């Protein structure tokens, strides 16, 4: 990993930490103009417990990361959350809707 990627990864971690997201549960990697965020989305000290709050936080985090000049794209690979059609949904809801 180059120095620039390391710097961007740290900026992303600062943004995530600002919203009480446990960065130790996530892999954050930068390649060219894309950031990969992969793993288990967990919050410290019960900062977000309901889905609506988590969705709002994810939207804010995404907006802030995309404000980093070098970043054009975020690739999310979260264990319980997925972005579908521009909207955040919990993966178990996706499975439930598919089974209907």
PALO-385281 format. One record per residue: residue number from 1; residue in one letter; y, z, x of N, C-alpha, C, CB in turn. Coordinates in Angstrom, 3 decimals, decimal comma. Glycine has a CB too. Example, Ala and Ser with C-alpha at 12.3 -4.5 7.8 and 13.67 -1.06 7.14 Angstrom:
2
  pos  code       n_y       n_z       n_x      ca_y      ca_z      ca_x       c_y       c_z       c_x      cb_y      cb_z      cb_x
    1     A    -5,690     7,800    13,190    -4,500     7,800    12,300    -3,300     7,800    13,200    -4,473     9,046    11,308
    2     S    -2,250     7,080    12,850    -1,060     7,140    13,670     0,030     7,870    12,900    -0,598     5,725    14,084
//
This chain:
100
  pos  code       n_y       n_z       n_x      ca_y      ca_z      ca_x       c_y       c_z       c_x      cb_y      cb_z      cb_x
    1     X    -1,173     0,000     0,852     0,000     0,000     0,000     1,232     0,000     0,896     0,000     1,224    -0,968
    2     X     2,149    -0,871     0,583     3,374    -0,959     1,352     4,363     0,127     0,973     4,003    -2,311     1,167
    3     X     5,401     0,235     1,775     6,426     1,257     1,546     7,133     1,052     0,207     7,451     1,243     2,683
    4     X     7,374    -0,210    -0,166     8,069    -0,496    -1,427     7,210    -0,072    -2,624     8,416    -2,004    -1,525
    5     X     5,917    -0,373    -2,574     5,011     0,023    -3,657     4,941     1,542    -3,759     3,600    -0,563    -3,432
    6     X     4,893     2,211    -2,613     4,865     3,677    -2,591     6,128     4,245    -3,247     4,733     4,198    -1,135
    7     X     7,271     3,641    -2,933     8,548     4,084    -3,505     8,564     3,898    -5,028     9,720     3,310    -2,863
    8     X     8,076     2,757    -5,494     8,034     2,494    -6,936     7,068     3,455    -7,622     7,618     1,030    -7,213
    9     X     5,899     3,681    -7,025     4,939     4,631    -7,592     5,575     6,003    -7,759     3,688     4,733    -6,705
   10     X     6,346     6,429    -6,772     7,015     7,729    -6,869     8,065     7,745    -7,969     7,659     8,089    -5,540
   11     X     8,791     6,647    -8,148     9,769     6,564    -9,241     9,063     6,686   -10,593    10,564     5,231    -9,167
   12     X     7,914     6,018   -10,715     7,136     6,083   -11,959     6,657     7,515   -12,199     5,924     5,108   -11,904
   13     X     6,172     8,174   -11,161     5,713     9,563   -11,294     6,842    10,487   -11,721     5,115    10,054    -9,978
   14     X     8,042    10,264   -11,204     9,199    11,076   -11,603     9,476    10,889   -13,095    10,456    10,697   -10,766
   15     X     9,419     9,652   -13,568     9,651     9,379   -14,993     8,585    10,063   -15,843     9,655     7,853   -15,265
   16     X     7,330     9,931   -15,459     6,245    10,562   -16,216     6,398    12,081   -16,236     4,883    10,180   -15,619
   17     X     6,726    12,655   -15,101     6,890    14,111   -14,998     8,049    14,597   -15,855     7,113    14,525   -13,538
   18     X     9,085    13,800   -15,959    10,251    14,140   -16,791     9,837    14,412   -18,244    11,292    12,998   -16,745
   19     X     8,783    13,731   -18,687     8,282    13,903   -20,057     7,043    14,794   -20,104     7,962    12,544   -20,674
   20     X     6,843    15,595   -19,068     5,768    16,579   -18,985     4,380    15,963   -19,006     5,891    17,550   -20,108
   21     X     4,262    14,737   -18,528     2,957    14,089   -18,435     2,303    14,517   -17,125     3,086    12,529   -18,518
   22     X     1,032    14,882   -17,211     0,279    15,333   -16,041    -0,119    14,116   -15,198    -0,986    16,149   -16,471
   23     X     0,609    13,873   -14,118     0,355    12,691   -13,289    -0,935    12,805   -12,485     1,518    12,462   -12,347
   24     X    -1,475    14,001   -12,348    -2,733    14,167   -11,614    -3,910    13,541   -12,356    -3,007    15,646   -11,368
   25     X    -3,745    13,323   -13,656    -4,802    12,720   -14,474    -4,697    11,192   -14,520    -4,747    13,284   -15,893
   26     X    -3,689    10,635   -13,827    -3,430     9,204   -13,893    -3,484     8,551   -12,519    -2,082     8,949   -14,530
   27     X    -3,931     7,302   -12,503    -3,834     6,463   -11,317    -2,618     5,570   -11,529    -5,157     5,617   -11,071
   28     X    -1,709     5,567   -10,580    -0,509     4,743   -10,674    -0,511     3,821    -9,463     0,805     5,621   -10,737
   29     X    -0,450     2,523    -9,728    -0,515     1,547    -8,648     0,472     0,422    -8,926    -1,953     0,990    -8,488
   30     X     1,116    -0,073    -7,881     2,081    -1,156    -8,011     1,629    -2,348    -7,186     3,484    -0,697    -7,575
   31     X     1,633    -3,520    -7,824     1,354    -4,776    -7,140     2,429    -5,770    -7,568    -0,095    -5,311    -7,468
   32     X     3,187    -6,230    -6,598     4,310    -7,155    -6,826     5,264    -6,560    -7,860     3,795    -8,551    -7,298
   33     X     5,376    -7,206    -9,035     6,333    -6,736   -10,044     5,650    -6,023   -11,212     7,146    -7,907   -10,570
   34     X     4,413    -5,559   -11,005     3,652    -4,891   -12,065     3,212    -3,494   -11,656     2,435    -5,719   -12,440
   35     X     3,243    -2,597   -12,637     2,746    -1,237   -12,435     1,512    -1,059   -13,309     3,844    -0,161   -12,773
   36     X     0,466    -0,502   -12,726    -0,747    -0,149   -13,457    -0,748     1,361   -13,645    -2,040    -0,631   -12,702
   37     X    -0,924     1,791   -14,893    -1,061     3,217   -15,196    -2,394     3,369   -15,913     0,150     3,766   -16,076
   38     X    -3,301     4,098   -15,271    -4,674     4,176   -15,764    -5,135     5,625   -15,776    -5,619     3,315   -14,899
   39     X    -5,871     5,996   -16,834    -6,470     7,320   -16,863    -6,242     8,060   -18,162    -5,943     8,128   -15,744
   40     X    -6,254     9,364   -18,039    -6,206    10,277   -19,173    -4,776    10,774   -19,387    -7,166    11,466   -18,955
   41     X    -4,192    10,461   -20,536    -2,834    10,903   -20,843    -2,874    12,346   -21,329    -2,174     9,981   -21,908
   42     X    -2,390    13,250   -20,506    -2,345    14,678   -20,833    -0,944    15,204   -20,583    -3,386    15,479   -20,003
   43     X    -0,561    16,172   -21,397     0,763    16,770   -21,275     0,642    18,208   -20,800     1,517    16,707   -22,614
   44     X     1,589    18,604   -19,972     1,628    19,984   -19,487     2,282    20,860   -20,543     2,394    20,085   -18,135
   45     X     1,815    22,054   -20,670     2,379    23,101   -21,541     2,554    22,682   -22,996     3,706    23,531   -21,005
   46     X     1,656    21,849   -23,513     1,717    21,471   -24,924     2,987    20,739   -25,305     1,583    22,684   -25,774
   47     X     3,544    19,961   -24,387     4,811    19,266   -24,624     4,731    18,293   -25,794     5,233    18,522   -23,375
   48     X     3,557    17,709   -26,013     3,382    16,771   -27,122     1,997    16,985   -27,713     3,570    15,288   -26,654
   49     X     1,965    17,321   -28,982     0,679    17,599   -29,611     0,336    16,637   -30,738     0,668    18,996   -30,136
   50     X     1,347    16,113   -31,424     1,044    15,206   -32,534     1,236    13,750   -32,094     1,942    15,525   -33,761
   51     X     0,550    12,857   -32,773     0,565    11,445   -32,397     1,964    10,837   -32,421    -0,336    10,665   -33,317
   52     X     2,768    11,171   -33,415     4,111    10,596   -33,515     4,954    10,944   -32,289     4,808    11,090   -34,789
   53     X     4,850    12,178   -31,816     5,596    12,601   -30,626     5,092    11,866   -29,393     5,480    14,123   -30,422
   54     X     3,788    11,740   -29,262     3,204    11,042   -28,113     3,654     9,583   -28,096     1,659    11,128   -28,150
   55     X     3,652     8,937   -29,248     4,082     7,538   -29,338     5,537     7,399   -28,912     3,894     7,002   -30,770
   56     X     6,398     8,292   -29,368     7,814     8,246   -28,971     7,972     8,426   -27,469     8,613     9,326   -29,710
   57     X     7,205     9,330   -26,896     7,269     9,556   -25,446     6,792     8,311   -24,700     6,413    10,787   -25,043
   58     X     5,710     7,701   -25,148     5,214     6,489   -24,494     6,254     5,370   -24,535     3,915     6,021   -25,157
   59     X     6,942     5,225   -25,651     7,995     4,210   -25,762     9,126     4,484   -24,775     8,548     4,165   -27,196
   60     X     9,546     5,747   -24,687    10,623     6,111   -23,764    10,217     5,893   -22,316    11,031     7,562   -23,971
   61     X     8,994     6,301   -21,983     8,485     6,132   -20,617     8,461     4,647   -20,257     7,062     6,751   -20,475
   62     X     7,962     3,841   -21,166     7,881     2,406   -20,911     9,264     1,798   -20,677     7,192     1,702   -22,080
   63     X    10,228     2,167   -21,520    11,597     1,656   -21,348    12,168     2,045   -19,993    12,507     2,179   -22,463
   64     X    11,970     3,303   -19,605    12,522     3,776   -18,334    11,860     3,110   -17,136    12,371     5,281   -18,228
   65     X    10,555     2,917   -17,195     9,865     2,248   -16,083    10,363     0,809   -15,946     8,324     2,269   -16,297
   66     X    10,562     0,134   -17,064    11,031    -1,253   -17,016    12,481    -1,365   -16,550    10,887    -1,894   -18,380
   67     X    13,190    -0,253   -16,471    14,543    -0,255   -15,904    14,525    -0,267   -14,375    15,320     0,961   -16,399
   68     X    13,371     0,010   -13,775    13,244    -0,098   -12,320    13,381    -1,588   -11,990    11,857     0,506   -11,791
   69     X    14,372    -1,952   -11,172    14,674    -3,380   -10,961    13,491    -4,243   -10,525    15,743    -3,503    -9,940
   70     X    12,590    -3,710    -9,739    11,477    -4,503    -9,222    10,344    -4,697   -10,228    10,934    -3,854    -7,987
   71     X    10,359    -3,978   -11,329     9,237    -3,983   -12,278     9,530    -4,867   -13,484     8,925    -2,557   -12,744
   72     X     8,591    -5,775   -13,758     8,703    -6,679   -14,909     7,610    -6,427   -15,946     8,644    -8,130   -14,443
   73     X     6,538    -5,740   -15,530     5,385    -5,578   -16,419     4,693    -4,244   -16,151     4,387    -6,745   -16,239
   74     X     4,185    -3,632   -17,225     3,377    -2,416   -17,105     2,016    -2,709   -17,723     4,072    -1,181   -17,804
   75     X     0,973    -2,417   -16,985    -0,389    -2,567   -17,487    -0,937    -1,170   -17,766    -1,300    -3,346   -16,465
   76     X    -1,142    -0,872   -19,042    -1,624     0,445   -19,456    -3,129     0,398   -19,667    -0,911     0,913   -20,746
   77     X    -3,836     1,336   -19,079    -5,281     1,484   -19,297    -5,550     2,972   -19,509    -6,127     0,909   -18,076
   78     X    -5,155     3,456   -20,677    -5,300     4,875   -20,995    -6,596     5,096   -21,770    -4,082     5,388   -21,809
   79     X    -7,193     6,268   -21,588    -8,485     6,538   -22,219    -8,392     6,644   -23,739    -9,068     7,813   -21,662
   80     X    -7,312     7,197   -24,268    -7,227     7,428   -25,718    -6,158     6,601   -26,420    -6,962     8,874   -25,977
   81     X    -5,332     5,882   -25,673    -4,219     5,148   -26,267    -4,243     3,692   -25,836    -2,886     5,788   -25,882
   82     X    -3,766     2,839   -26,757    -3,725     1,414   -26,480    -2,508     0,818   -27,177    -5,035     0,713   -26,942
   83     X    -1,946    -0,187   -26,556    -0,820    -0,883   -27,173    -1,354    -2,159   -27,808     0,309    -1,198   -26,126
   84     X    -1,199    -2,259   -29,124    -1,685    -3,412   -29,886    -0,522    -4,007   -30,665    -2,849    -3,010   -30,846
   85     X    -0,241    -5,272   -30,434     0,831    -5,934   -31,165     2,170    -5,240   -30,992     0,488    -6,008   -32,625
   86     X     2,399    -4,695   -29,812     3,665    -4,016   -29,533     3,739    -2,593   -30,047     4,778    -4,790   -30,117
   87     X     2,654    -2,097   -30,656     2,646    -0,732   -31,197     1,571     0,100   -30,511     2,416    -0,748   -32,727
   88     X     1,894     1,368   -30,300     0,937     2,300   -29,709     0,038     2,873   -30,794     1,666     3,435   -28,954
   89     X    -1,273     2,849   -30,538    -2,239     3,446   -31,463    -3,289     4,208   -30,664    -2,908     2,359   -32,358
   90     X    -3,791     5,263   -31,285    -4,880     6,020   -30,669    -6,151     5,183   -30,808    -5,050     7,447   -31,336
   91     X    -6,950     5,113   -29,780    -8,123     4,226   -29,777    -9,117     4,540   -30,883    -8,823     4,312   -28,449
   92     X    -9,292     5,788   -31,267   -10,239     6,093   -32,345    -9,766     5,494   -33,662   -10,422     7,614   -32,492
   93     X    -8,439     5,332   -33,839    -7,917     4,690   -35,046    -8,252     3,207   -35,048    -6,397     4,890   -35,153
   94     X    -8,233     2,597   -33,882    -8,590     1,183   -33,773   -10,041     0,991   -34,185    -8,361     0,662   -32,333
   95     X   -10,927     1,849   -33,696   -12,352     1,758   -34,034   -12,567     1,979   -35,526   -13,167     2,782   -33,223
   96     X   -11,828     2,948   -36,103   -11,972     3,244   -37,524   -11,545     2,037   -38,356   -11,142     4,487   -37,908
   97     X   -10,425     1,389   -37,993    -9,942     0,227   -38,738   -10,905    -0,947   -38,608    -8,550    -0,179   -38,250
   98     X   -11,506    -1,107   -37,450   -12,459    -2,198   -37,239   -13,712    -2,001   -38,087   -12,838    -2,300   -35,755
   99     X   -14,075    -0,758   -38,353   -15,261    -0,443   -39,137   -15,047    -0,525   -40,634   -15,739     0,912   -38,791
  100     X   -13,812    -0,665   -41,070   -13,521    -0,708   -42,510   -13,980    -2,001   -43,135   -12,039    -0,524   -42,761
//
